Amino acid sequence: MVHRREIAGDEIVLGNQGALWRGALTFFDHGTKSVWSQPLGLAIRGPLRGSELEQLPASLMTWSDWIAIHPLSLALDAPAQPGGLDMDELLIVVRLGDETAAYALSDIGKAGVINATLGGHNIAVVSQGGDRPAWAVYSRQTGNGAVTLDLVGTHLVDVETGAQWNAVGGTPTDSSPDSPALLALPSVPVQTDDLRRLWPQARLYDAT
């Protein structure tokens, strides 16, 4: 997940606090030593308790897909150990308005795209599945209203008009001004066991 590290217009510097809260990692900010929940972006202890960082859109994709979209990117190249995430138990959590919903990555991969409504917003939760699953969450609202999307190969297709976007990045396959990119929305990946600890009221998407 990605957060804007700014409170009331003031930039803050965050570090890894080293402890878990409700099963998830925490930050601390160097200025006040307040402790923050990483998934929630919420200060849970200290002078800034109750403050919340703005969450920004983020998605998971392969480096080859990323560099094709952003060819001038720089990447951190540092030694690392394999991650401990179990992709079969991973949920993608989306918060919009007063509503929170969770979608199993395995369900998204099987469907290709889940068209849903959350917090009054029309959204699409997308994954191409496979051995190296990636995901993204987009708004389905376009200049022509809300669209219903299907995943065909590597493209998202409007089932009514046939308009197409790249599933990775949400960019239109037609570069005309009438085909803007899909708006990416924030999401948070969590393990199934952590969902109720962090978002007890979240609605779990039922694929049946």
Secondary structure by P-SEA (a helix, b strand, c coil): cccccccccbbbbbcccccccccbbbbbbccccccccccccccccccccccccbbbbbbbbcaaaaaaacccbbbbbccccccccccccbbbbbbcccbbbbbcaaaaaaacccccccccbbbbbbbcccccccbbbbbccccccbbbbbbcccbbbcccccccccccccccccccccccccbbbbbbbbcccccccccccbbbbbcc
